[in-house]
Amino acid sequence: MAKDLVCGMDVNEKTAPAKIEYMGKSYYFCGNGCKKTFDKNPKKYVKEKSEPGRSCAC
């Protein structure tokens, strides 16, 4: 199972209604609405690895 990064639903990768490749990784969505929201601002939903030498705020 994958997590829809927009709404938080669990999504089966094999039957997901929507999928996207972003920065070399696959993301799955419960529907086209969540995919469109992700497409508008993917950086809001995907946390990129911190740069070397920078501290993590988590």
HUHU-V279612 format. One record per residue. N is the residue number from 0. PSI is psi in radians with two decimals (none if undefined). NEAR is the number of other ideal C-beta (glycine too) atoms within 8 Angstrom. D_CENTER is the distance of its C-alpha to the mean C-alpha in whole Angstrom. Layout:
BEGIN
((N;PSI;NEAR;D_CENTER) (N;PSI;NEAR;D_CENTER))
END
This chain:
BEGIN
((0;2.54;6;13) (1;2.82;10;9) (2;2.21;8;8) (3;2.02;13;6) (4;-0.31;8;4) (5;-0.90;10;7) (6;-0.24;6;10) (7;0.00;6;10) (8;2.61;7;12) (9;2.35;7;12) (10;2.31;12;12) (11;2.14;9;14) (12;-0.56;10;13) (13;-0.44;4;16) (14;0.16;5;16) (15;2.33;12;13) (16;-0.41;7;14) (17;2.52;11;11) (18;2.62;10;9) (19;2.61;10;8) (20;2.19;7;9) (21;2.14;8;8) (22;0.74;5;10) (23;0.16;4;12) (24;2.57;7;9) (25;2.40;7;8) (26;2.45;12;5) (27;2.56;11;7) (28;2.68;16;8) (29;-0.36;10;11) (30;3.06;8;13) (31;-0.46;8;13) (32;-0.80;6;13) (33;-0.65;13;10) (34;-0.76;13;9) (35;-0.68;8;11) (36;-0.77;9;10) (37;-0.78;14;7) (38;-0.58;7;10) (39;-0.57;5;12) (40;1.24;7;10) (41;-0.55;8;7) (42;-0.40;6;9) (43;-0.54;5;9) (44;-0.41;8;6) (45;2.09;11;5) (46;2.05;2;9) (47;2.69;6;11) (48;2.46;3;14) (49;2.65;7;17) (50;2.62;5;20) (51;2.40;4;23) (52;-0.14;3;25) (53;2.50;6;23) (54;2.62;4;23) (55;2.46;5;20) (56;0.11;3;20) (57;none;2;18))
END
